[in-house]
Amino acid sequence: MTEPAAYCVHCGRSLAGGEHAGCHNPRTALEPPRFCPRCARRMVVQVTPTGWTARCSRHGACTSGGTG
């Protein structure tokens, strides 16, 4: 079972009751996530010419292809 996202992947703050206009714009639409959406831990991000991989130490990895 997958937990719903509770934190912003760009700033790490809670999605509930937060203002995230600066986090959701055309510039950030193509950027990889920097924070885990489930626990807000900073993720290890690797960007390659073909995409990106982001890994949370607690929840595992996700990729630009949507697998993980």
CHARMM internal coordinates of N, CA and C (Angstrom, degrees):
IC EDIT
DIST 1 N 1 CA 1.4520
DIST 1 CA 1 C 1.5351
ANGL 1 N 1 CA 1 C 107.90
DIST 1 C 2 N 1.3062
ANGL 1 CA 1 C 2 N 117.35
DIHE 1 N 1 CA 1 C 2 N 134.04
DIST 2 N 2 CA 1.4446
ANGL 1 C 2 N 2 CA 123.01
DIHE 1 CA 1 C 2 N 2 CA -178.01
DIST 2 CA 2 C 1.5188
ANGL 2 N 2 CA 2 C 110.78
DIHE 1 C 2 N 2 CA 2 C -97.40
DIST 2 C 3 N 1.3274
ANGL 2 CA 2 C 3 N 115.82
DIHE 2 N 2 CA 2 C 3 N 131.21
DIST 3 N 3 CA 1.4594
ANGL 2 C 3 N 3 CA 120.84
DIHE 2 CA 2 C 3 N 3 CA 177.47
DIST 3 CA 3 C 1.5230
ANGL 3 N 3 CA 3 C 109.36
DIHE 2 C 3 N 3 CA 3 C -74.96
DIST 3 C 4 N 1.3305
ANGL 3 CA 3 C 4 N 118.10
DIHE 3 N 3 CA 3 C 4 N 143.99
DIST 4 N 4 CA 1.4664
ANGL 3 C 4 N 4 CA 119.63
DIHE 3 CA 3 C 4 N 4 CA 175.52
DIST 4 CA 4 C 1.5303
ANGL 4 N 4 CA 4 C 110.18
DIHE 3 C 4 N 4 CA 4 C -71.23
DIST 4 C 5 N 1.3232
ANGL 4 CA 4 C 5 N 116.05
DIHE 4 N 4 CA 4 C 5 N 154.22
DIST 5 N 5 CA 1.4638
ANGL 4 C 5 N 5 CA 120.65
DIHE 4 CA 4 C 5 N 5 CA 179.02
DIST 5 CA 5 C 1.5300
ANGL 5 N 5 CA 5 C 109.30
DIHE 4 C 5 N 5 CA 5 C -65.55
DIST 5 C 6 N 1.3189
ANGL 5 CA 5 C 6 N 115.94
DIHE 5 N 5 CA 5 C 6 N 130.99
DIST 6 N 6 CA 1.4595
ANGL 5 C 6 N 6 CA 121.29
DIHE 5 CA 5 C 6 N 6 CA 179.77
DIST 6 CA 6 C 1.5283
ANGL 6 N 6 CA 6 C 111.37
DIHE 5 C 6 N 6 CA 6 C -115.44
DIST 6 C 7 N 1.3495
ANGL 6 CA 6 C 7 N 116.91
DIHE 6 N 6 CA 6 C 7 N -15.07
DIST 7 N 7 CA 1.4530
ANGL 6 C 7 N 7 CA 121.49
DIHE 6 CA 6 C 7 N 7 CA -176.22
DIST 7 CA 7 C 1.5214
ANGL 7 N 7 CA 7 C 110.69
DIHE 6 C 7 N 7 CA 7 C -129.18
DIST 7 C 8 N 1.3128
ANGL 7 CA 7 C 8 N 115.88
DIHE 7 N 7 CA 7 C 8 N 151.50
DIST 8 N 8 CA 1.4594
ANGL 7 C 8 N 8 CA 122.59
DIHE 7 CA 7 C 8 N 8 CA 178.35
DIST 8 CA 8 C 1.5303
ANGL 8 N 8 CA 8 C 108.66
DIHE 7 C 8 N 8 CA 8 C -71.50
DIST 8 C 9 N 1.3263
ANGL 8 CA 8 C 9 N 117.58
DIHE 8 N 8 CA 8 C 9 N 132.53
DIST 9 N 9 CA 1.4595
ANGL 8 C 9 N 9 CA 121.40
DIHE 8 CA 8 C 9 N 9 CA -178.89
DIST 9 CA 9 C 1.5251
ANGL 9 N 9 CA 9 C 112.75
DIHE 8 C 9 N 9 CA 9 C -76.94
DIST 9 C 10 N 1.3279
ANGL 9 CA 9 C 10 N 117.91
DIHE 9 N 9 CA 9 C 10 N -10.95
DIST 10 N 10 CA 1.4632
ANGL 9 C 10 N 10 CA 120.99
DIHE 9 CA 9 C 10 N 10 CA -179.14
DIST 10 CA 10 C 1.5267
ANGL 10 N 10 CA 10 C 113.30
DIHE 9 C 10 N 10 CA 10 C -99.46
DIST 10 C 11 N 1.3418
ANGL 10 CA 10 C 11 N 118.40
DIHE 10 N 10 CA 10 C 11 N -35.42
DIST 11 N 11 CA 1.4664
ANGL 10 C 11 N 11 CA 120.27
DIHE 10 CA 10 C 11 N 11 CA -178.30
DIST 11 CA 11 C 1.5315
ANGL 11 N 11 CA 11 C 113.14
DIHE 10 C 11 N 11 CA 11 C -116.71
DIST 11 C 12 N 1.3317
ANGL 11 CA 11 C 12 N 118.46
DIHE 11 N 11 CA 11 C 12 N -17.18
DIST 12 N 12 CA 1.4556
ANGL 11 C 12 N 12 CA 121.86
DIHE 11 CA 11 C 12 N 12 CA 178.34
DIST 12 CA 12 C 1.5147
ANGL 12 N 12 CA 12 C 115.28
DIHE 11 C 12 N 12 CA 12 C 84.26
DIST 12 C 13 N 1.3373
ANGL 12 CA 12 C 13 N 117.72
DIHE 12 N 12 CA 12 C 13 N 0.44
DIST 13 N 13 CA 1.4682
ANGL 12 C 13 N 13 CA 120.43
DIHE 12 CA 12 C 13 N 13 CA 179.16
DIST 13 CA 13 C 1.5293
ANGL 13 N 13 CA 13 C 110.78
DIHE 12 C 13 N 13 CA 13 C -85.97
DIST 13 C 14 N 1.3151
ANGL 13 CA 13 C 14 N 115.92
DIHE 13 N 13 CA 13 C 14 N 160.57
DIST 14 N 14 CA 1.4546
ANGL 13 C 14 N 14 CA 122.43
DIHE 13 CA 13 C 14 N 14 CA -179.11
DIST 14 CA 14 C 1.5235
ANGL 14 N 14 CA 14 C 111.52
DIHE 13 C 14 N 14 CA 14 C -60.51
DIST 14 C 15 N 1.3300
ANGL 14 CA 14 C 15 N 116.81
DIHE 14 N 14 CA 14 C 15 N 139.20
DIST 15 N 15 CA 1.4620
ANGL 14 C 15 N 15 CA 121.48
DIHE 14 CA 14 C 15 N 15 CA 177.30
DIST 15 CA 15 C 1.5215
ANGL 15 N 15 CA 15 C 111.79
DIHE 14 C 15 N 15 CA 15 C -74.52
DIST 15 C 16 N 1.3237
ANGL 15 CA 15 C 16 N 116.67
DIHE 15 N 15 CA 15 C 16 N -26.29
DIST 16 N 16 CA 1.4615
ANGL 15 C 16 N 16 CA 121.40
DIHE 15 CA 15 C 16 N 16 CA -179.37
DIST 16 CA 16 C 1.5220
ANGL 16 N 16 CA 16 C 110.43
DIHE 15 C 16 N 16 CA 16 C -76.01
DIST 16 C 17 N 1.3022
ANGL 16 CA 16 C 17 N 115.84
DIHE 16 N 16 CA 16 C 17 N 118.72
DIST 17 N 17 CA 1.4496
ANGL 16 C 17 N 17 CA 120.90
DIHE 16 CA 16 C 17 N 17 CA 175.23
DIST 17 CA 17 C 1.5158
ANGL 17 N 17 CA 17 C 115.39
DIHE 16 C 17 N 17 CA 17 C 71.55
DIST 17 C 18 N 1.3230
ANGL 17 CA 17 C 18 N 117.29
DIHE 17 N 17 CA 17 C 18 N 18.67
DIST 18 N 18 CA 1.4613
ANGL 17 C 18 N 18 CA 119.59
DIHE 17 CA 17 C 18 N 18 CA -179.10
DIST 18 CA 18 C 1.5167
ANGL 18 N 18 CA 18 C 111.99
DIHE 17 C 18 N 18 CA 18 C -111.84
DIST 18 C 19 N 1.3078
ANGL 18 CA 18 C 19 N 115.95
DIHE 18 N 18 CA 18 C 19 N 152.82
DIST 19 N 19 CA 1.4585
ANGL 18 C 19 N 19 CA 121.85
DIHE 18 CA 18 C 19 N 19 CA 176.98
DIST 19 CA 19 C 1.5253
ANGL 19 N 19 CA 19 C 107.70
DIHE 18 C 19 N 19 CA 19 C -95.25
DIST 19 C 20 N 1.3213
ANGL 19 CA 19 C 20 N 116.41
DIHE 19 N 19 CA 19 C 20 N 118.22
DIST 20 N 20 CA 1.4637
ANGL 19 C 20 N 20 CA 121.19
DIHE 19 CA 19 C 20 N 20 CA -176.17
DIST 20 CA 20 C 1.5220
ANGL 20 N 20 CA 20 C 112.17
DIHE 19 C 20 N 20 CA 20 C -124.80
DIST 20 C 21 N 1.3158
ANGL 20 CA 20 C 21 N 117.31
DIHE 20 N 20 CA 20 C 21 N 31.10
DIST 21 N 21 CA 1.4713
ANGL 20 C 21 N 21 CA 120.19
DIHE 20 CA 20 C 21 N 21 CA 179.77
DIST 21 CA 21 C 1.5253
ANGL 21 N 21 CA 21 C 110.90
DIHE 20 C 21 N 21 CA 21 C -61.80
DIST 21 C 22 N 1.3225
ANGL 21 CA 21 C 22 N 117.89
DIHE 21 N 21 CA 21 C 22 N -37.56
DIST 22 N 22 CA 1.4585
ANGL 21 C 22 N 22 CA 121.42
DIHE 21 CA 21 C 22 N 22 CA 178.52
DIST 22 CA 22 C 1.5202
ANGL 22 N 22 CA 22 C 112.90
DIHE 21 C 22 N 22 CA 22 C -70.74
DIST 22 C 23 N 1.3203
ANGL 22 CA 22 C 23 N 116.81
DIHE 22 N 22 CA 22 C 23 N -20.92
DIST 23 N 23 CA 1.4600
ANGL 22 C 23 N 23 CA 121.07
DIHE 22 CA 22 C 23 N 23 CA -179.04
DIST 23 CA 23 C 1.5269
ANGL 23 N 23 CA 23 C 112.29
DIHE 22 C 23 N 23 CA 23 C -86.03
DIST 23 C 24 N 1.2975
ANGL 23 CA 23 C 24 N 117.22
DIHE 23 N 23 CA 23 C 24 N -21.55
DIST 24 N 24 CA 1.4654
ANGL 23 C 24 N 24 CA 120.95
DIHE 23 CA 23 C 24 N 24 CA -176.09
DIST 24 CA 24 C 1.5186
ANGL 24 N 24 CA 24 C 109.82
DIHE 23 C 24 N 24 CA 24 C -118.15
DIST 24 C 25 N 1.3150
ANGL 24 CA 24 C 25 N 115.18
DIHE 24 N 24 CA 24 C 25 N 85.15
DIST 25 N 25 CA 1.4502
ANGL 24 C 25 N 25 CA 121.15
DIHE 24 CA 24 C 25 N 25 CA 178.05
DIST 25 CA 25 C 1.5269
ANGL 25 N 25 CA 25 C 108.51
DIHE 24 C 25 N 25 CA 25 C -141.65
DIST 25 C 26 N 1.3110
ANGL 25 CA 25 C 26 N 119.01
DIHE 25 N 25 CA 25 C 26 N 172.84
DIST 26 N 26 CA 1.4719
ANGL 25 C 26 N 26 CA 120.07
DIHE 25 CA 25 C 26 N 26 CA -177.43
DIST 26 CA 26 C 1.5334
ANGL 26 N 26 CA 26 C 113.73
DIHE 25 C 26 N 26 CA 26 C -57.86
DIST 26 C 27 N 1.3252
ANGL 26 CA 26 C 27 N 118.06
DIHE 26 N 26 CA 26 C 27 N -31.82
DIST 27 N 27 CA 1.4645
ANGL 26 C 27 N 27 CA 120.25
DIHE 26 CA 26 C 27 N 27 CA -179.99
DIST 27 CA 27 C 1.5269
ANGL 27 N 27 CA 27 C 111.94
DIHE 26 C 27 N 27 CA 27 C -67.21
DIST 27 C 28 N 1.3256
ANGL 27 CA 27 C 28 N 117.30
DIHE 27 N 27 CA 27 C 28 N -42.99
DIST 28 N 28 CA 1.4609
ANGL 27 C 28 N 28 CA 120.48
DIHE 27 CA 27 C 28 N 28 CA -177.14
DIST 28 CA 28 C 1.5261
ANGL 28 N 28 CA 28 C 112.93
DIHE 27 C 28 N 28 CA 28 C -81.73
DIST 28 C 29 N 1.3267
ANGL 28 CA 28 C 29 N 118.06
DIHE 28 N 28 CA 28 C 29 N -12.60
DIST 29 N 29 CA 1.4632
ANGL 28 C 29 N 29 CA 120.82
DIHE 28 CA 28 C 29 N 29 CA -179.39
DIST 29 CA 29 C 1.5254
ANGL 29 N 29 CA 29 C 111.98
DIHE 28 C 29 N 29 CA 29 C -61.37
DIST 29 C 30 N 1.3166
ANGL 29 CA 29 C 30 N 117.87
DIHE 29 N 29 CA 29 C 30 N -30.38
DIST 30 N 30 CA 1.4563
ANGL 29 C 30 N 30 CA 121.53
DIHE 29 CA 29 C 30 N 30 CA -178.42
DIST 30 CA 30 C 1.5264
ANGL 30 N 30 CA 30 C 113.82
DIHE 29 C 30 N 30 CA 30 C -99.04
DIST 30 C 31 N 1.3300
ANGL 30 CA 30 C 31 N 117.59
DIHE 30 N 30 CA 30 C 31 N -5.06
DIST 31 N 31 CA 1.4601
ANGL 30 C 31 N 31 CA 121.01
DIHE 30 CA 30 C 31 N 31 CA -179.40
DIST 31 CA 31 C 1.5228
ANGL 31 N 31 CA 31 C 111.30
DIHE 30 C 31 N 31 CA 31 C -81.79
DIST 31 C 32 N 1.3303
ANGL 31 CA 31 C 32 N 117.53
DIHE 31 N 31 CA 31 C 32 N 147.83
DIST 32 N 32 CA 1.4657
ANGL 31 C 32 N 32 CA 120.11
DIHE 31 CA 31 C 32 N 32 CA 176.09
DIST 32 CA 32 C 1.5234
ANGL 32 N 32 CA 32 C 110.12
DIHE 31 C 32 N 32 CA 32 C -71.11
DIST 32 C 33 N 1.3194
ANGL 32 CA 32 C 33 N 117.44
DIHE 32 N 32 CA 32 C 33 N 158.65
DIST 33 N 33 CA 1.4702
ANGL 32 C 33 N 33 CA 119.95
DIHE 32 CA 32 C 33 N 33 CA 176.96
DIST 33 CA 33 C 1.5215
ANGL 33 N 33 CA 33 C 109.93
DIHE 32 C 33 N 33 CA 33 C -68.63
DIST 33 C 34 N 1.3104
ANGL 33 CA 33 C 34 N 116.68
DIHE 33 N 33 CA 33 C 34 N 144.33
DIST 34 N 34 CA 1.4630
ANGL 33 C 34 N 34 CA 121.72
DIHE 33 CA 33 C 34 N 34 CA 179.52
DIST 34 CA 34 C 1.5235
ANGL 34 N 34 CA 34 C 111.99
DIHE 33 C 34 N 34 CA 34 C -107.22
DIST 34 C 35 N 1.3389
ANGL 34 CA 34 C 35 N 116.50
DIHE 34 N 34 CA 34 C 35 N -22.47
DIST 35 N 35 CA 1.4673
ANGL 34 C 35 N 35 CA 121.68
DIHE 34 CA 34 C 35 N 35 CA -179.10
DIST 35 CA 35 C 1.5226
ANGL 35 N 35 CA 35 C 109.51
DIHE 34 C 35 N 35 CA 35 C -124.95
DIST 35 C 36 N 1.3266
ANGL 35 CA 35 C 36 N 116.81
DIHE 35 N 35 CA 35 C 36 N 146.15
DIST 36 N 36 CA 1.4633
ANGL 35 C 36 N 36 CA 121.37
DIHE 35 CA 35 C 36 N 36 CA 178.77
DIST 36 CA 36 C 1.5290
ANGL 36 N 36 CA 36 C 109.30
DIHE 35 C 36 N 36 CA 36 C -67.80
DIST 36 C 37 N 1.3416
ANGL 36 CA 36 C 37 N 117.76
DIHE 36 N 36 CA 36 C 37 N 130.27
DIST 37 N 37 CA 1.4657
ANGL 36 C 37 N 37 CA 120.11
DIHE 36 CA 36 C 37 N 37 CA 179.94
DIST 37 CA 37 C 1.5283
ANGL 37 N 37 CA 37 C 113.40
DIHE 36 C 37 N 37 CA 37 C -70.94
DIST 37 C 38 N 1.3375
ANGL 37 CA 37 C 38 N 118.19
DIHE 37 N 37 CA 37 C 38 N -12.80
DIST 38 N 38 CA 1.4576
ANGL 37 C 38 N 38 CA 121.14
DIHE 37 CA 37 C 38 N 38 CA -179.44
DIST 38 CA 38 C 1.5209
ANGL 38 N 38 CA 38 C 114.44
DIHE 37 C 38 N 38 CA 38 C -97.69
DIST 38 C 39 N 1.3607
ANGL 38 CA 38 C 39 N 117.06
DIHE 38 N 38 CA 38 C 39 N -31.73
DIST 39 N 39 CA 1.4647
ANGL 38 C 39 N 39 CA 118.45
DIHE 38 CA 38 C 39 N 39 CA -176.12
DIST 39 CA 39 C 1.5264
ANGL 39 N 39 CA 39 C 113.82
DIHE 38 C 39 N 39 CA 39 C -132.14
DIST 39 C 40 N 1.3136
ANGL 39 CA 39 C 40 N 118.66
DIHE 39 N 39 CA 39 C 40 N -3.06
DIST 40 N 40 CA 1.4704
ANGL 39 C 40 N 40 CA 125.48
DIHE 39 CA 39 C 40 N 40 CA 178.47
DIST 40 CA 40 C 1.5211
ANGL 40 N 40 CA 40 C 114.17
DIHE 39 C 40 N 40 CA 40 C 67.55
DIST 40 C 41 N 1.3340
ANGL 40 CA 40 C 41 N 117.76
DIHE 40 N 40 CA 40 C 41 N 14.09
DIST 41 N 41 CA 1.4660
ANGL 40 C 41 N 41 CA 119.78
DIHE 40 CA 40 C 41 N 41 CA 174.97
DIST 41 CA 41 C 1.5255
ANGL 41 N 41 CA 41 C 108.87
DIHE 40 C 41 N 41 CA 41 C -71.56
DIST 41 C 42 N 1.3123
ANGL 41 CA 41 C 42 N 116.61
DIHE 41 N 41 CA 41 C 42 N 146.85
DIST 42 N 42 CA 1.4520
ANGL 41 C 42 N 42 CA 121.76
DIHE 41 CA 41 C 42 N 42 CA 175.72
DIST 42 CA 42 C 1.5265
ANGL 42 N 42 CA 42 C 108.07
DIHE 41 C 42 N 42 CA 42 C -67.35
DIST 42 C 43 N 1.3293
ANGL 42 CA 42 C 43 N 117.44
DIHE 42 N 42 CA 42 C 43 N 131.28
DIST 43 N 43 CA 1.4548
ANGL 42 C 43 N 43 CA 121.25
DIHE 42 CA 42 C 43 N 43 CA -177.50
DIST 43 CA 43 C 1.5295
ANGL 43 N 43 CA 43 C 110.90
DIHE 42 C 43 N 43 CA 43 C -98.49
DIST 43 C 44 N 1.3320
ANGL 43 CA 43 C 44 N 115.61
DIHE 43 N 43 CA 43 C 44 N 154.63
DIST 44 N 44 CA 1.4558
ANGL 43 C 44 N 44 CA 122.47
DIHE 43 CA 43 C 44 N 44 CA 173.43
DIST 44 CA 44 C 1.5231
ANGL 44 N 44 CA 44 C 105.66
DIHE 43 C 44 N 44 CA 44 C -85.27
DIST 44 C 45 N 1.3345
ANGL 44 CA 44 C 45 N 116.68
DIHE 44 N 44 CA 44 C 45 N 120.00
DIST 45 N 45 CA 1.4649
ANGL 44 C 45 N 45 CA 121.44
DIHE 44 CA 44 C 45 N 45 CA -175.34
DIST 45 CA 45 C 1.5186
ANGL 45 N 45 CA 45 C 109.23
DIHE 44 C 45 N 45 CA 45 C -115.94
DIST 45 C 46 N 1.3424
ANGL 45 CA 45 C 46 N 114.68
DIHE 45 N 45 CA 45 C 46 N 132.35
DIST 46 N 46 CA 1.4562
ANGL 45 C 46 N 46 CA 120.63
DIHE 45 CA 45 C 46 N 46 CA 174.89
DIST 46 CA 46 C 1.5185
ANGL 46 N 46 CA 46 C 108.11
DIHE 45 C 46 N 46 CA 46 C -121.99
DIST 46 C 47 N 1.3285
ANGL 46 CA 46 C 47 N 116.11
DIHE 46 N 46 CA 46 C 47 N 122.32
DIST 47 N 47 CA 1.4620
ANGL 46 C 47 N 47 CA 121.84
DIHE 46 CA 46 C 47 N 47 CA 179.81
DIST 47 CA 47 C 1.5241
ANGL 47 N 47 CA 47 C 108.25
DIHE 46 C 47 N 47 CA 47 C -105.06
DIST 47 C 48 N 1.3289
ANGL 47 CA 47 C 48 N 116.10
DIHE 47 N 47 CA 47 C 48 N 131.17
DIST 48 N 48 CA 1.4628
ANGL 47 C 48 N 48 CA 122.52
DIHE 47 CA 47 C 48 N 48 CA 177.72
DIST 48 CA 48 C 1.5221
ANGL 48 N 48 CA 48 C 108.26
DIHE 47 C 48 N 48 CA 48 C -122.45
DIST 48 C 49 N 1.3139
ANGL 48 CA 48 C 49 N 118.02
DIHE 48 N 48 CA 48 C 49 N 170.46
DIST 49 N 49 CA 1.4660
ANGL 48 C 49 N 49 CA 119.88
DIHE 48 CA 48 C 49 N 49 CA 177.88
DIST 49 CA 49 C 1.5399
ANGL 49 N 49 CA 49 C 113.41
DIHE 48 C 49 N 49 CA 49 C -61.19
DIST 49 C 50 N 1.3174
ANGL 49 CA 49 C 50 N 117.28
DIHE 49 N 49 CA 49 C 50 N -22.82
DIST 50 N 50 CA 1.4685
ANGL 49 C 50 N 50 CA 120.07
DIHE 49 CA 49 C 50 N 50 CA -177.56
DIST 50 CA 50 C 1.5189
ANGL 50 N 50 CA 50 C 114.39
DIHE 49 C 50 N 50 CA 50 C -102.15
DIST 50 C 51 N 1.3270
ANGL 50 CA 50 C 51 N 118.38
DIHE 50 N 50 CA 50 C 51 N -2.66
DIST 51 N 51 CA 1.4720
ANGL 50 C 51 N 51 CA 120.10
DIHE 50 CA 50 C 51 N 51 CA -179.89
DIST 51 CA 51 C 1.5111
ANGL 51 N 51 CA 51 C 111.60
DIHE 50 C 51 N 51 CA 51 C 159.63
DIST 51 C 52 N 1.3328
ANGL 51 CA 51 C 52 N 116.98
DIHE 51 N 51 CA 51 C 52 N -153.14
DIST 52 N 52 CA 1.4568
ANGL 51 C 52 N 52 CA 122.30
DIHE 51 CA 51 C 52 N 52 CA -179.53
DIST 52 CA 52 C 1.5200
ANGL 52 N 52 CA 52 C 110.46
DIHE 51 C 52 N 52 CA 52 C -146.30
DIST 52 C 53 N 1.3359
ANGL 52 CA 52 C 53 N 115.47
DIHE 52 N 52 CA 52 C 53 N 160.56
DIST 53 N 53 CA 1.4557
ANGL 52 C 53 N 53 CA 123.77
DIHE 52 CA 52 C 53 N 53 CA 173.34
DIST 53 CA 53 C 1.5220
ANGL 53 N 53 CA 53 C 107.05
DIHE 52 C 53 N 53 CA 53 C -133.45
DIST 53 C 54 N 1.3277
ANGL 53 CA 53 C 54 N 116.58
DIHE 53 N 53 CA 53 C 54 N 132.16
DIST 54 N 54 CA 1.4623
ANGL 53 C 54 N 54 CA 122.01
DIHE 53 CA 53 C 54 N 54 CA 177.31
DIST 54 CA 54 C 1.5211
ANGL 54 N 54 CA 54 C 107.78
DIHE 53 C 54 N 54 CA 54 C -123.01
DIST 54 C 55 N 1.3530
ANGL 54 CA 54 C 55 N 117.02
DIHE 54 N 54 CA 54 C 55 N 132.37
DIST 55 N 55 CA 1.4579
ANGL 54 C 55 N 55 CA 120.52
DIHE 54 CA 54 C 55 N 55 CA -175.68
DIST 55 CA 55 C 1.5220
ANGL 55 N 55 CA 55 C 110.68
DIHE 54 C 55 N 55 CA 55 C -127.56
DIST 55 C 56 N 1.3317
ANGL 55 CA 55 C 56 N 115.02
DIHE 55 N 55 CA 55 C 56 N 125.14
DIST 56 N 56 CA 1.4621
ANGL 55 C 56 N 56 CA 122.47
DIHE 55 CA 55 C 56 N 56 CA 173.36
DIST 56 CA 56 C 1.5280
ANGL 56 N 56 CA 56 C 107.35
DIHE 55 C 56 N 56 CA 56 C -94.31
DIST 56 C 57 N 1.3215
ANGL 56 CA 56 C 57 N 117.38
DIHE 56 N 56 CA 56 C 57 N 136.54
DIST 57 N 57 CA 1.4613
ANGL 56 C 57 N 57 CA 120.58
DIHE 56 CA 56 C 57 N 57 CA -179.29
DIST 57 CA 57 C 1.5293
ANGL 57 N 57 CA 57 C 112.34
DIHE 56 C 57 N 57 CA 57 C -65.41
DIST 57 C 58 N 1.3171
ANGL 57 CA 57 C 58 N 117.21
DIHE 57 N 57 CA 57 C 58 N -21.25
DIST 58 N 58 CA 1.4530
ANGL 57 C 58 N 58 CA 121.34
DIHE 57 CA 57 C 58 N 58 CA -178.44
DIST 58 CA 58 C 1.5328
ANGL 58 N 58 CA 58 C 113.17
DIHE 57 C 58 N 58 CA 58 C -101.17
DIST 58 C 59 N 1.3449
ANGL 58 CA 58 C 59 N 117.77
DIHE 58 N 58 CA 58 C 59 N -36.90
DIST 59 N 59 CA 1.4672
ANGL 58 C 59 N 59 CA 120.73
DIHE 58 CA 58 C 59 N 59 CA -172.29
DIST 59 CA 59 C 1.5234
ANGL 59 N 59 CA 59 C 115.40
DIHE 58 C 59 N 59 CA 59 C -111.33
DIST 59 C 60 N 1.3073
ANGL 59 CA 59 C 60 N 118.71
DIHE 59 N 59 CA 59 C 60 N 0.54
DIST 60 N 60 CA 1.4575
ANGL 59 C 60 N 60 CA 121.14
DIHE 59 CA 59 C 60 N 60 CA 175.52
DIST 60 CA 60 C 1.5190
ANGL 60 N 60 CA 60 C 112.87
DIHE 59 C 60 N 60 CA 60 C 91.99
DIST 60 C 61 N 1.3304
ANGL 60 CA 60 C 61 N 114.68
DIHE 60 N 60 CA 60 C 61 N -163.30
DIST 61 N 61 CA 1.4582
ANGL 60 C 61 N 61 CA 121.44
DIHE 60 CA 60 C 61 N 61 CA -171.37
DIST 61 CA 61 C 1.5259
ANGL 61 N 61 CA 61 C 112.73
DIHE 60 C 61 N 61 CA 61 C -106.81
DIST 61 C 62 N 1.3264
ANGL 61 CA 61 C 62 N 113.82
DIHE 61 N 61 CA 61 C 62 N 155.09
DIST 62 N 62 CA 1.4609
ANGL 61 C 62 N 62 CA 121.61
DIHE 61 CA 61 C 62 N 62 CA 169.44
DIST 62 CA 62 C 1.5264
ANGL 62 N 62 CA 62 C 106.49
DIHE 61 C 62 N 62 CA 62 C -137.12
DIST 62 C 63 N 1.3109
ANGL 62 CA 62 C 63 N 117.13
DIHE 62 N 62 CA 62 C 63 N 155.40
DIST 63 N 63 CA 1.4597
ANGL 62 C 63 N 63 CA 121.58
DIHE 62 CA 62 C 63 N 63 CA -178.27
DIST 63 CA 63 C 1.5136
ANGL 63 N 63 CA 63 C 110.37
DIHE 62 C 63 N 63 CA 63 C -127.80
DIST 63 C 64 N 1.3145
ANGL 63 CA 63 C 64 N 116.21
DIHE 63 N 63 CA 63 C 64 N 168.41
DIST 64 N 64 CA 1.4566
ANGL 63 C 64 N 64 CA 120.94
DIHE 63 CA 63 C 64 N 64 CA 178.38
DIST 64 CA 64 C 1.5188
ANGL 64 N 64 CA 64 C 111.05
DIHE 63 C 64 N 64 CA 64 C -65.99
DIST 64 C 65 N 1.3291
ANGL 64 CA 64 C 65 N 117.51
DIHE 64 N 64 CA 64 C 65 N -17.29
DIST 65 N 65 CA 1.4534
ANGL 64 C 65 N 65 CA 121.33
DIHE 64 CA 64 C 65 N 65 CA 176.66
DIST 65 CA 65 C 1.5133
ANGL 65 N 65 CA 65 C 112.63
DIHE 64 C 65 N 65 CA 65 C -81.27
DIST 65 C 66 N 1.3287
ANGL 65 CA 65 C 66 N 117.69
DIHE 65 N 65 CA 65 C 66 N -7.41
DIST 66 N 66 CA 1.4614
ANGL 65 C 66 N 66 CA 121.84
DIHE 65 CA 65 C 66 N 66 CA 177.16
DIST 66 CA 66 C 1.5095
ANGL 66 N 66 CA 66 C 114.10
DIHE 65 C 66 N 66 CA 66 C 89.51
DIST 66 C 67 N 1.3382
ANGL 66 CA 66 C 67 N 118.48
DIHE 66 N 66 CA 66 C 67 N 5.75
DIST 67 N 67 CA 1.4503
ANGL 66 C 67 N 67 CA 119.98
DIHE 66 CA 66 C 67 N 67 CA 178.00
DIST 67 CA 67 C 1.5063
ANGL 67 N 67 CA 67 C 109.54
DIHE 66 C 67 N 67 CA 67 C -100.35
DIST 67 C 68 N 1.3283
ANGL 67 CA 67 C 68 N 115.38
DIHE 67 N 67 CA 67 C 68 N 153.85
DIST 68 N 68 CA 1.4613
ANGL 67 C 68 N 68 CA 116.96
DIHE 67 CA 67 C 68 N 68 CA 175.89
DIST 68 CA 68 C 1.4754
ANGL 68 N 68 CA 68 C 113.85
DIHE 67 C 68 N 68 CA 68 C 135.58
END
COOR INIT
IC SEED 1 N 1 CA 1 C
IC BUILD
